[in-house]
Amino acid sequence: MSMSHLYGRRDEEEEGVEVESFEVTDWDLANEFNPDRHRHRQTKEQATYGIWADRDSDEDERPSFGGKRSKDYSVPVNFVSAGLRKTAAEEKQLKGEGGSDDSDDDGPAAPPPSRAPKKLQMGNFRGNQSQRFAGGIQSGHGIGSWEKHTRGIGQKLLQKMGYQPGKGLGKNAQGIVNPIEAKVRKGKGAVGAYGNERTQQSLQDFPVVDSDEEEEKEFQKELGQWRKDPAGSAGKKKPKYSYRTADELRAKGKVAGRATAASAGELAQVKVIDMTGREQKVYYSYSQISNKHSVPDEGPPSMSTRDQKGSCFALPELEHNLQLLIDLTEQDILQSARRLQHEKDVVVSLSHESRALQNRLDTEQDAIQRMEAVLALVERFPSGETPPGEGPTLQECARIFETLQTDYYEEYKMMGLADLAVAVVHPLLKEKLHFWDPLKDSSYCLEDIGQWRAILESRDMHSSGPDSNMDPYHRLLWEVWIPVMRTCVSGWQPRMVGPMVDCVEVWAPLLPLWILDHLLEQLILPRLQREVDNWNPLTDTVPIHSWIHPWLPLLQSRLEPLYPPIRSKLSNALQRWHPSDASARLILQPWKDVFTPGAWEAFMVKNIIPKLALCLEELVINPHQQQMEPFHWVLDWEGMLSPSSLVSLLDKNFFTKWLQVLCSWLSNSPNYEEITKWYLGWKSMFSDVLLAQPLIKEKFNEALDIMNRAVSSGIGGYMQPGARENIAYLTQTERRKDFQYEAMQERRDAESVAHRGISAGVPTNFKDLIQAKAEENNIVFMPLVAKRHEGKQLYTFGRIVIYIDRGVVFVQGEKTWVPTSLQSLIDMAK
């Protein structure tokens, strides 16, 4: 479409129909370039209905024929060219040729005026620069002058691009003479689908080589099969044929075969209808779809080529048949390739299977050879038909078993060859142990049994009694060794303890735990019980502990049932016993650490302490002629009796009479030197352990207090010179000894605590030492909540309230706090 379409349309009257003119008139120019023209104000109805709105007035409208007539749009449109402005050189040339032009203008007569406005002449529009248009605006002068009344910058932009007022546009100010020519395309394709569309005029006016032509050519080559032939019917190309070898076809078939999930046989028979193009196409395999675009790069056939084909060789049935034969041949090639690949895969699989079977055959052959070797070794064992003395010995059988375990371990475990020992080894061992006496030679056959233990004992089986799943070694001992020991124990005398204890101790490392328990509990212990029942302590000259105590390391707590009968018989024997008989202490002393502390204490309280109390009651305390034997009889039991029982015995039966004798002696004008010797003599008879007891210490301190009071009060009238000082010195000396002994005892206890590491370490301060001693003696030691004395925390030590100040313990007395030693604190708490 040219620019002249914007300037006017020719009016034609056909069949009495008047068509409105679209030409540019003087009124149009005057009204368009008049800034003071009356502008029409759009009404509301016009804004709503647009061109269908009713017109109220025709003022200021463009003059027309006034009537709404139907227009014939089928009439062709005549375009009028407005032309281009010439350059200055061309205008001078035209002026030189003006004479001839003027002469020519006089020839033909002007056409009669018509109802339509006159068409603008190109010569008048181009040459007569002084002519004024309607509205009084000259061409070339004052263009864009109306911008002074607006904010437009068009004139400035034109001047920046090189425009000069009064001259035409363009590089050489030549303007444009002819309108833009339109070029008709061949078909209905898009822009550029048919090559370059430049006209001859554009090539003359703008002789610039288009740099995109080369790219266009390359693009045409790439899109050859998607566009029409740009040469039209004139271009004829020879058809290009694509040749594919069988290898290429098989390679493409492999790629297509990998892309599809179905099998090759199924894909070869699939019918596919392709409706993606302009025409419907039918394919007989997926490989044809994958190859439908694999055509050589060639342009589509031109119209002439197709016409030539249609006229010369129009046989579509034959083409279809040929194409079908080609497709079938391709399918046969592909199927043959697939079958060949399948056969190759089968060959590879069969080769792998053949190698696996060969390896298995070799393994089975090796297993057969090993089994034959095992069978040869097993046949060397003696059987039931073997005459006695001709078969292999016990050592040879052991070597055969060792060979089976080391060289044929899998077969040995799999076939359970260890069970052969029942039939092979048991008879040989029974024959060897038939004449064995365990009490005479306890180590006989010990090495042989130890060797068979290393061979037959299983680490996986843990037998706990005689059952069918017994370990072979356990079964060997149970069926061969235990019967020999049962026979021996049945004829054994329990008082001959040495040989039997030695035998059990020698064989214990080789015996399983349950067999050793059976030997001790079921065979030996019943024999001891029967012997204890027959024992009489009054008539038997052999002490019972001599043949019971050797079994303590082996039987341990199993001997507990024997102790009550022993204590009962000893108690009966002590009914007529007197403390002067020292044999009782010799008989009972070995049992002190065997019986439990509670049972031993109860036995002493019942049978010994009453006898000793009676002996002390019969003791006569005479300072002038003292009999000390009864007192020695009592003190001989110090290690046998507990300290508390002995102290209680002395407190009730000795110190009462002893203090009474002292008081009566002091009241009869005594000799204080003799009294001092008498006091020290009695005290020297007590051991340090007894003197450390609080009650014993209290009794001797009471005797000192009695002597001090006697000296101070002057009882008896006559006072020996220096007696008071001697008694005071004695008292001070005894108190100092007590204090030193307590300090030494505390130091010894602290060292023992540090050595044993009680409470996970050595006590770091005196309080930790007190805590450790409290734990040793089962005494509660804890702080009293919110209780203090002179800022010091109070503690309960048993029933005693104490506090600690600079490493010294203070005990609450009747009126004041008294410092005391740690041992005295423990004694008071007990």
C-alpha positions in Angstrom: 0.0 0.0 0.0 1.5 3.4 -1.0 1.4 6.7 0.9 -0.9 8.2 -1.6 -3.7 6.2 0.0 -3.5 8.6 2.9 -4.1 11.7 0.7 -7.3 10.9 -1.3 -9.6 8.4 -2.9 -11.2 9.1 -6.2 -15.0 9.6 -6.3 -16.9 7.6 -8.8 -20.6 7.5 -9.4 -22.0 4.2 -10.4 -25.6 3.6 -11.0 -26.6 6.9 -9.3 -24.6 6.2 -6.1 -22.6 9.2 -4.9 -19.4 8.3 -3.0 -17.8 10.7 -0.6 -14.5 12.1 -1.7 -11.3 11.5 0.4 -9.1 14.0 -1.5 -7.2 16.7 0.3 -8.9 20.0 -0.3 -8.1 23.6 0.3 -10.5 23.5 3.3 -8.6 20.6 4.7 -5.3 22.4 4.5 -6.7 25.7 5.8 -8.4 23.9 8.7 -5.5 21.6 9.6 -2.8 24.3 9.7 -5.0 26.9 11.4 -4.1 27.1 15.1 -7.2 29.3 15.8 -9.7 26.9 14.2 -12.8 26.1 16.1 -12.5 22.7 17.7 -15.5 20.5 17.9 -16.4 19.4 21.4 -17.4 15.8 21.7 -20.8 15.1 23.2 -21.6 12.5 25.7 -23.6 10.5 23.1 -20.7 10.6 20.7 -18.4 9.4 23.4 -20.8 6.5 24.1 -21.9 5.4 20.6 -18.9 6.6 18.5 -19.7 6.7 14.8 -23.2 5.5 15.3 -24.1 8.6 17.3 -26.7 11.0 15.8 -25.3 14.3 14.5 -27.0 17.3 15.9 -25.3 20.0 13.8 -23.1 20.0 10.8 -21.1 23.1 11.8 -17.4 23.1 11.3 -17.7 19.6 9.8 -15.9 18.7 6.6 -18.2 19.5 3.7 -19.8 16.5 2.1 -22.8 15.7 0.1 -24.8 15.8 3.3 -26.7 12.7 2.9 -26.1 9.3 4.4 -25.9 7.1 1.4 -24.7 3.6 1.0 -21.2 3.3 -0.4 -19.9 0.8 -2.9 -16.7 -0.5 -1.5 -16.2 -2.9 -4.4 -15.1 -0.1 -6.6 -11.3 -0.1 -7.1 -9.4 2.7 -5.3 -7.3 5.1 -7.3 -4.2 6.3 -5.5 -2.7 9.8 -6.2 1.1 10.3 -5.8 2.1 13.5 -4.1 5.7 13.2 -5.4 9.0 14.2 -3.9 10.8 17.4 -3.8 13.8 17.8 -6.2 17.2 19.0 -5.3 18.5 22.5 -6.2 20.5 21.2 -9.1 17.5 19.3 -10.5 15.3 22.4 -10.1 17.7 24.5 -12.2 17.7 21.8 -14.8 14.0 21.8 -14.9 13.9 25.6 -15.2 16.1 25.4 -18.3 13.6 23.0 -19.8 10.6 25.1 -18.8 10.2 26.7 -22.2 9.6 23.6 -24.0 7.2 22.4 -21.2 5.2 25.6 -21.5 4.8 25.2 -25.2 3.6 21.7 -24.7 1.0 22.8 -22.2 -0.8 24.8 -24.8 -1.6 21.9 -27.1 -4.2 19.8 -25.4 -7.2 21.5 -23.9 -8.0 21.2 -20.2 -10.5 18.7 -19.3 -13.9 20.0 -18.2 -14.3 20.4 -14.5 -15.9 17.6 -12.6 -17.7 17.5 -9.3 -14.7 16.0 -7.7 -11.8 18.2 -6.6 -8.9 18.5 -9.0 -6.0 16.2 -8.7 -2.8 17.8 -7.6 -0.2 17.9 -10.4 3.3 16.7 -9.7 4.9 19.5 -11.6 3.0 22.2 -9.8 3.7 20.7 -6.5 7.4 20.3 -7.2 8.4 23.3 -9.4 6.3 26.3 -8.3 7.8 27.2 -5.0 6.1 30.6 -4.8 2.7 29.1 -5.1 0.8 29.3 -1.8 -1.5 26.6 -0.5 -4.9 27.2 1.0 -4.3 28.7 4.3 -1.5 30.9 3.2 1.5 28.6 3.9 4.3 28.4 1.4 5.9 25.1 0.6 9.4 24.8 2.1 9.0 27.9 4.2 7.7 28.0 7.7 7.4 24.2 8.0 7.1 23.4 11.7 6.6 27.0 12.7 3.6 26.1 14.6 5.8 24.4 17.2 6.4 27.8 18.8 2.8 27.6 20.0 3.4 24.0 21.4 5.9 22.0 23.3 7.1 19.8 20.4 10.7 19.2 19.6 10.3 17.8 16.1 12.0 20.8 14.4 15.0 20.5 16.8 15.3 16.8 16.1 15.3 17.4 12.4 17.9 20.1 12.6 20.1 17.8 14.7 19.9 15.2 12.0 21.1 17.7 9.3 17.8 19.1 8.0 18.0 22.6 6.6 14.8 24.7 6.3 13.7 25.2 2.7 15.4 22.0 1.4 14.1 18.5 1.0 14.8 15.5 3.1 17.5 12.9 2.4 21.3 12.8 2.4 21.5 15.1 -0.6 18.3 17.1 0.1 16.8 15.4 -2.9 13.5 14.5 -1.2 11.3 11.7 -2.8 9.9 11.8 -6.3 8.1 8.5 -6.6 6.0 6.8 -4.0 7.1 3.6 -2.4 6.5 0.7 -4.7 4.8 -2.4 -3.6 6.0 -5.8 -4.7 3.5 -8.7 -4.9 4.7 -11.9 -3.3 4.3 -15.2 -5.1 2.5 -17.1 -2.4 1.0 -16.7 1.1 4.3 -17.2 2.9 5.8 -14.9 5.6 8.1 -12.0 5.0 11.4 -13.3 3.6 10.1 -16.7 2.6 10.6 -16.0 -1.1 13.9 -14.2 -1.1 14.7 -10.5 -1.4 11.7 -8.3 -1.9 13.5 -5.0 -2.9 12.2 -3.3 -6.0 14.1 -1.8 -8.8 13.4 1.7 -7.5 14.8 1.0 -4.1 17.9 -0.5 -5.6 18.5 2.6 -7.8 17.8 5.1 -5.0 19.6 3.2 -2.3 22.4 1.1 -4.0 23.5 -0.4 -0.8 24.5 -4.0 -0.6 22.4 -5.8 1.9 24.7 -7.6 4.3 22.0 -10.0 5.3 21.8 -11.7 1.9 24.5 -14.2 2.7 22.9 -15.1 6.0 19.6 -15.3 4.1 21.1 -17.8 1.7 22.4 -20.0 4.5 19.1 -19.8 6.3 17.4 -20.9 3.1 19.7 -23.9 2.9 18.9 -24.9 6.5 15.1 -24.5 6.0 15.1 -26.1 2.5 12.5 -28.7 3.3 10.2 -26.3 5.2 9.8 -23.6 2.5 9.0 -23.3 -1.1 11.5 -23.0 -3.8 12.5 -19.3 -4.0 13.4 -19.7 -7.7 9.8 -20.7 -8.5 9.1 -22.6 -11.6 12.4 -21.4 -13.1 14.6 -23.3 -10.6 15.0 -27.0 -11.3 17.2 -29.1 -9.0 18.2 -32.7 -9.4 16.9 -35.0 -6.6 19.5 -36.0 -4.1 19.5 -39.6 -3.0 20.7 -40.8 0.5 22.5 -44.1 0.6 22.8 -46.1 3.8 24.8 -49.2 4.4 23.7 -52.1 6.4 26.1 -51.1 9.2 24.6 -47.6 9.4 21.1 -49.1 9.4 22.0 -51.5 12.2 23.6 -48.7 14.2 20.5 -46.6 13.9 18.4 -49.6 14.7 20.4 -50.2 17.9 19.9 -46.6 19.0 16.2 -46.9 18.3 16.1 -50.2 20.1 17.7 -48.6 23.2 15.2 -45.8 23.2 12.1 -48.1 23.2 11.2 -50.2 26.2 9.4 -53.0 24.3 11.2 -56.0 22.7 12.5 -55.8 19.1 10.0 -58.4 17.8 7.0 -56.4 19.1 8.3 -53.0 17.9 8.8 -54.4 14.4 5.1 -55.1 13.9 3.6 -51.9 15.3 1.5 -49.8 13.0 1.8 -46.0 13.6 -0.3 -43.3 12.1 1.5 -39.9 11.9 -0.8 -36.9 11.8 1.7 -34.2 12.7 2.1 -33.0 9.1 -0.3 -31.7 6.5 -0.9 -35.2 5.3 -1.6 -38.3 7.2 1.2 -40.9 7.0 1.3 -44.5 8.0 4.5 -46.1 9.4 5.0 -49.8 10.2 7.6 -49.5 12.9 9.0 -47.0 15.3 12.3 -47.0 13.5 10.6 -45.4 10.5 9.4 -42.5 12.7 12.9 -42.0 14.1 14.2 -41.8 10.5 11.5 -39.7 8.9 13.5 -36.5 9.3 16.8 -38.2 8.3 16.7 -36.8 4.8 19.7 -35.1 3.2 19.7 -31.3 3.3 17.8 -30.4 0.2 15.2 -27.9 -0.6 11.6 -28.9 -1.3 10.8 -29.8 -4.9 9.8 -26.8 -7.0 6.5 -26.5 -8.8 8.0 -27.3 -12.1 9.6 -30.4 -10.7 6.3 -31.6 -9.3 4.6 -30.8 -12.6 7.3 -32.7 -14.5 6.9 -35.7 -12.1 3.2 -35.6 -12.5 3.4 -35.5 -16.3 6.3 -37.9 -16.9 6.3 -40.4 -14.0 3.1 -40.3 -12.1 3.0 -43.9 -10.6 2.2 -43.5 -6.9 1.3 -47.2 -6.5 4.7 -48.2 -7.8 6.4 -45.6 -5.5 4.4 -46.9 -2.5 5.4 -50.5 -3.3 9.0 -49.6 -3.7 9.0 -47.7 -0.4 7.3 -50.6 1.2 9.9 -53.0 -0.1 12.7 -50.7 1.2 11.0 -50.6 4.6 10.6 -54.3 4.8 14.2 -54.8 3.8 15.3 -52.4 6.5 13.2 -54.3 9.0 14.7 -57.6 7.9 18.2 -56.2 8.3 17.3 -54.8 11.8 15.7 -58.1 12.9 18.7 -60.1 11.6 21.0 -57.7 13.5 19.0 -58.2 16.7 19.0 -61.9 16.3 22.7 -61.9 15.7 23.2 -59.7 18.9 20.9 -62.0 20.8 22.9 -65.1 19.7 26.1 -63.4 20.7 24.6 -62.6 24.1 23.5 -66.2 24.4 27.1 -67.3 23.5 28.5 -65.0 26.2 26.0 -66.2 28.8 26.6 -69.9 27.9 30.4 -69.3 28.2 30.0 -67.8 31.6 27.7 -70.7 32.7 30.2 -73.2 31.2 33.0 -71.7 33.2 30.9 -71.7 36.4 29.9 -75.3 35.8 33.6 -76.2 35.2 34.6 -74.5 38.4 31.8 -76.3 40.2 32.9 -79.6 38.7 36.5 -78.9 39.8 35.3 -78.1 43.3 33.2 -81.3 43.4 36.1 -83.3 42.2 38.3 -81.8 44.8 35.6 -82.5 47.4 35.5 -86.1 46.3 39.2 -86.5 46.6 39.1 -85.0 50.1 36.3 -87.3 51.1 38.2 -90.3 49.8 41.2 -89.2 51.9 39.0 -88.7 55.0 37.5 -92.1 54.4 40.9 -93.6 54.2 41.8 -92.1 57.6 38.6 -93.2 59.2 39.1 -96.7 58.0 42.3 -96.8 60.0 40.3 -96.7 63.3 39.6 -100.0 64.9 36.2 -101.6 64.3 34.2 -104.3 65.9 35.9 -106.9 63.8 39.4 -105.8 64.7 41.1 -108.4 67.0 42.3 -107.0 70.4 45.7 -105.5 70.3 46.0 -105.2 66.6 44.3 -101.8 66.1 45.9 -98.4 66.5 46.9 -97.2 69.9 45.5 -94.2 71.8 48.3 -92.0 70.6 47.8 -93.1 67.0 44.1 -92.3 67.2 44.9 -88.9 68.6 47.2 -88.2 65.6 44.5 -89.3 63.2 42.0 -86.9 64.8 44.6 -84.1 64.7 45.1 -84.7 61.0 41.4 -84.6 60.3 41.1 -81.3 62.2 44.0 -79.6 60.6 43.8 -80.9 57.0 40.1 -81.7 56.6 38.5 -79.2 59.0 35.4 -78.5 56.9 34.6 -82.2 56.4 35.4 -82.8 60.1 32.8 -80.3 61.2 30.2 -81.0 58.5 30.2 -84.8 59.0 30.5 -84.6 62.8 33.6 -86.9 62.9 34.1 -85.9 66.6 31.4 -88.4 67.4 33.7 -91.2 66.3 35.5 -90.8 69.6 32.6 -92.6 71.3 33.2 -95.7 69.3 37.0 -95.4 68.9 38.5 -93.7 72.0 36.2 -94.8 74.7 37.1 -98.5 74.6 40.8 -97.7 74.5 40.5 -95.3 77.5 38.4 -97.7 79.5 41.0 -100.4 78.9 43.8 -98.1 80.0 42.0 -96.8 83.2 40.7 -100.2 84.2 43.4 -100.9 86.8 44.0 -97.2 87.8 43.8 -96.3 91.5 43.3 -92.5 91.9 44.4 -92.5 95.5 47.8 -94.0 94.7 48.7 -92.4 91.4 46.5 -89.3 90.9 48.3 -88.1 87.8 48.0 -91.3 85.9 46.7 -90.8 82.3 46.5 -87.1 82.9 48.4 -86.1 79.8 46.3 -88.4 77.6 43.1 -86.8 78.8 44.6 -83.4 78.3 45.5 -84.2 74.7 42.0 -85.5 74.0 40.5 -82.3 75.6 42.4 -80.2 73.0 41.1 -82.4 70.2 37.5 -83.1 71.2 36.3 -80.2 73.3 34.1 -77.7 71.4 34.0 -74.0 72.2 30.5 -73.7 70.7 28.8 -76.3 72.9 28.3 -75.5 76.6 27.0 -78.7 78.3 25.5 -78.4 81.7 24.6 -82.0 82.3 24.5 -85.5 80.9 22.2 -85.3 77.8 22.1 -86.3 74.2 23.8 -83.0 73.0 26.8 -83.5 75.2 30.2 -82.3 74.0 32.4 -85.3 72.8 35.0 -84.5 75.5 32.4 -84.2 78.2 30.9 -87.4 77.1 34.3 -89.1 77.3 34.9 -88.0 80.9 31.3 -88.8 81.9 31.4 -92.3 80.5 35.0 -93.3 81.1 36.5 -91.2 83.9 33.6 -90.6 86.3 32.9 -94.4 86.7 36.4 -94.9 87.9 36.2 -92.0 90.4 32.8 -93.3 91.6 34.3 -96.6 92.4 37.2 -95.0 94.1 35.1 -92.6 96.3 32.8 -95.4 97.4 35.7 -97.2 99.1 37.5 -94.1 100.3 37.9 -93.3 104.0 37.1 -89.5 104.6 39.7 -89.2 107.3 42.4 -90.1 104.8 41.8 -86.8 103.2 45.2 -86.1 101.6 45.2 -88.4 98.6 41.7 -87.6 97.6 42.2 -83.8 97.9 45.4 -84.1 95.8 43.6 -86.2 93.2 40.7 -83.7 92.8 43.1 -80.7 92.7 45.2 -82.3 90.0 42.2 -83.2 87.8 40.2 -80.0 88.4 41.8 -78.0 85.6 40.8 -80.7 83.0 37.2 -81.2 84.3 34.2 -79.2 83.1 32.5 -77.3 85.8 29.4 -79.5 85.9 31.4 -82.7 86.1 33.5 -81.2 89.0 30.4 -80.1 90.8 29.0 -83.6 90.3 32.1 -85.1 91.8 32.2 -82.9 94.8 28.5 -82.7 95.6 27.3 -86.2 94.6 30.3 -88.3 95.5 32.5 -86.7 98.1 30.2 -84.5 100.2 27.8 -87.4 101.1 30.8 -89.4 102.3 31.8 -86.5 104.5 28.3 -86.2 105.9 28.2 -89.8 106.9 31.6 -89.5 108.5 30.5 -86.4 110.5 27.5 -88.2 111.7 29.7 -91.0 113.0 32.2 -88.6 114.7 32.4 -88.4 118.5 34.5 -85.5 119.9 34.9 -87.3 123.3 36.4 -90.5 121.9 38.0 -89.7 118.6 41.6 -88.8 118.9 41.8 -87.2 115.5 40.4 -83.6 115.5 37.6 -83.1 113.0 39.0 -80.0 111.5 42.0 -82.0 110.3 39.9 -83.9 107.7 37.2 -81.3 107.1 39.2 -78.1 106.6 41.3 -79.4 103.7 38.1 -79.5 101.6 37.4 -75.8 102.2 39.2 -74.5 99.1 37.3 -77.0 96.9 33.9 -77.3 98.6 33.7 -73.8 100.2 30.0 -73.0 101.0 29.0 -76.6 100.2 30.3 -77.6 103.7 27.6 -75.4 105.4 25.3 -78.4 106.0 28.1 -80.0 108.0 28.5 -77.2 110.5 25.3 -77.5 112.6 26.0 -81.1 113.5 29.6 -80.3 114.4 28.5 -77.4 116.7 25.9 -79.6 118.2 28.3 -82.3 119.1 30.9 -79.8 120.4 28.3 -78.2 122.6 27.4 -81.6 124.0 31.0 -82.3 124.7 31.5 -78.9 126.5 28.7 -79.5 129.1 31.1 -81.0 131.6 34.1 -78.9 130.6 36.0 -76.7 133.1 38.1 -73.6 132.0 41.2 -75.2 133.4 41.1 -77.7 130.5 42.9 -76.1 127.6 42.1 -78.8 125.1 38.7 -77.2 124.4 40.3 -74.0 123.2 42.6 -76.0 120.9 39.7 -77.9 119.4 37.5 -74.8 118.9 40.2 -72.3 117.7 40.4 -73.7 114.1 36.6 -73.2 113.7 36.6 -69.5 114.6 37.2 -68.3 111.1 35.1 -71.1 109.5 31.8 -70.5 111.3 30.0 -67.3 110.6 30.6 -64.5 113.2 27.0 -64.7 114.4 27.1 -68.5 114.8 30.5 -68.3 116.5 29.3 -65.6 118.9 26.2 -67.6 119.8 28.3 -70.7 120.4 30.6 -68.9 122.7 27.8 -67.2 124.6 26.1 -70.5 125.1 29.0 -72.8 125.9 32.1 -70.9 127.0 31.1 -67.6 128.6 29.0 -69.1 131.4 31.9 -71.4 132.3 34.3 -68.4 132.4 31.8 -66.3 134.4 31.5 -69.0 137.0 35.3 -69.2 137.2 35.6 -65.4 137.8 32.9 -65.5 140.5 35.0 -68.2 142.3 38.1 -66.0 142.0 39.1 -64.5 145.4 40.9 -61.2 145.3 43.4 -61.0 148.1 46.2 -58.4 147.9 48.3 -60.3 150.3 48.0 -63.8 148.8 46.5 -63.7 145.3 45.7 -66.9 143.2 46.0 -65.8 139.6 45.3 -69.1 137.8 41.5 -68.6 137.4 42.1 -65.2 136.0 44.6 -66.5 133.5 42.2 -69.2 132.4 39.7 -66.4 131.5 42.2 -64.2 129.7 43.4 -67.2 127.6 40.1 -66.9 125.8 40.7 -63.3 124.8 41.3 -64.2 121.1 38.4 -66.5 121.0 35.8 -64.2 122.5 34.7 -60.9 121.0 36.1 -57.8 122.8 32.6 -56.7 123.8 31.7 -60.1 125.3 35.0 -60.3 127.3 34.7 -56.7 128.6 31.1 -57.4 129.7 32.3 -60.6 131.4 35.1 -58.7 133.3 32.8 -55.8 134.2 30.2 -58.0 135.8 32.3 -60.6 137.4 35.7 -59.0 138.1 35.9 -55.2 138.5 33.1 -55.1 141.0 34.9 -57.2 143.5 38.3 -55.6 142.5 37.1 -52.1 143.3 35.5 -53.2 146.6 38.8 -54.7 147.7 40.5 -51.5 146.8 38.1 -49.3 148.8 38.3 -51.6 151.8 42.1 -51.5 151.6 42.3 -47.7 151.5 40.1 -47.4 154.5 42.5 -49.3 156.8 45.7 -47.1 156.8 47.2 -48.6 153.7 50.6 -48.5 152.3 50.2 -46.4 149.2 53.3 -47.8 147.6 51.8 -51.3 147.9 48.5 -50.1 146.5 50.3 -48.5 143.6 52.2 -51.7 142.8 49.0 -53.7 143.2 47.2 -51.4 140.8 50.0 -51.5 138.2 50.3 -55.3 138.6 46.6 -55.9 137.8 46.7 -53.4 134.9 49.7 -55.1 133.4 47.8 -58.3 133.1 45.4 -56.8 130.6 46.4 -56.6 126.9 46.5 -53.3 125.0 43.4 -54.3 123.2 41.5 -54.6 126.4 43.0 -51.5 127.9 41.8 -49.6 124.8 38.2 -50.6 125.5 36.3 -47.6 127.0 34.8 -49.6 129.8 38.1 -51.1 131.0 39.7 -47.7 130.8 36.9 -46.2 132.8 37.2 -48.8 135.5 41.0 -48.2 136.0 40.3 -44.4 135.9 37.7 -45.0 138.6 40.3 -46.8 140.7 42.7 -43.8 140.3 39.9 -41.4 141.4 39.2 -43.5 144.5 42.9 -43.4 145.4 43.0 -39.6 144.8 39.9 -39.0 146.9 41.4 -41.2 149.7 44.6 -39.2 149.7 42.8 -35.9 149.6 40.3 -36.6 152.3 42.7 -38.4 154.7 40.6 -41.5 155.2 42.1 -43.7 157.9 43.7 -41.0 160.0 47.4 -41.6 159.4 48.7 -40.3 156.0 51.9 -41.7 154.7 54.4 -39.0 153.8 54.5 -38.3 150.0 51.5 -40.5 149.3 49.5 -37.7 147.9 52.3 -36.7 145.5 52.8 -40.3 144.4 49.1 -40.9 143.7 48.9 -37.6 141.8 52.0 -38.6 139.8 50.6 -42.0 139.1 47.3 -40.5 137.9 49.1 -38.1 135.6 51.3 -40.8 134.2 48.4 -43.1 133.5 46.4 -40.3 131.8 49.4 -39.4 129.7 49.9 -43.1 128.6 46.2 -43.3 127.7 46.5 -40.1 125.6 49.7 -41.3 123.9 48.1 -44.7 123.1 45.1 -43.0 121.6 47.2 -40.7 119.5 49.2 -43.6 118.3 46.1 -45.6 117.5 44.6 -42.7 115.6 47.9 -42.3 113.6 47.8 -46.0 112.8 44.2 -45.8 111.7 44.9 -42.8 109.5 47.8 -44.7 107.9 45.6 -47.7 107.3 42.9 -45.6 105.8 45.4 -43.9 103.5 46.9 -47.2 102.5 43.5 -48.7 101.6 42.3 -45.6 99.9 38.9 -45.5 101.6 36.3 -43.3 100.0 38.2 -43.3 96.6 41.3 -41.5 98.0 43.2 -40.3 101.0 41.3 -37.9 103.4 42.4 -34.3 102.7 41.3 -32.9 106.1 40.3 -34.0 109.6 36.7 -34.0 108.8 37.2 -36.5 105.9 39.1 -38.7 108.3 36.2 -38.7 110.8 33.8 -39.4 107.9 36.0 -42.4 106.9 36.1 -43.8 110.4 32.3 -43.4 110.7 31.8 -45.4 107.6 34.2 -48.1 108.8 32.3 -48.5 112.1 28.8 -48.0 110.7 28.2 -44.8 112.6 26.0 -41.9 111.3 28.0 -38.7 110.9 26.1 -35.8 109.5 25.8 -32.0 110.2 22.9 -30.5 112.3 20.8 -28.1 110.3 21.1 -24.5 111.6 23.0 -25.6 114.7 26.3 -23.8 115.5 28.6 -23.2 118.5 30.8 -20.2 118.5 30.5 -20.1 114.7 31.4 -23.8 114.3 29.1 -26.3 112.6 27.7 -29.0 114.9 27.7 -32.6 113.9 26.0 -35.8 115.1 28.4 -38.7 115.5 26.1 -41.5 116.4 24.3 -40.1 119.5 27.0 -37.7 120.4 27.1 -34.0 119.3 30.5 -32.7 118.3 32.2 -29.9 116.5 35.6 -29.6 114.9 38.1 -26.7 115.6 41.6 -26.7 114.1 41.9 -30.5 113.9 40.5 -31.2 117.4 37.2 -32.8 118.2 35.1 -31.4 121.0 32.4 -33.4 122.6 29.5 -31.9 124.4 29.7 -32.7 128.1 27.4 -31.9 131.0 28.4 -28.3 131.3 31.1 -27.6 128.7 32.7 -28.9 125.6 35.6 -31.3 126.2 38.3 -32.2 123.6 38.7 -35.9 122.9 40.6 -38.2 120.7 39.1 -39.9 117.6 39.3 -43.4 119.1 37.5 -42.3 122.3 34.9 -40.7 120.1 34.3 -43.9 118.3 34.1 -45.9 121.6 31.6 -43.4 123.0 29.5 -43.6 119.9 29.4 -47.4 120.0 
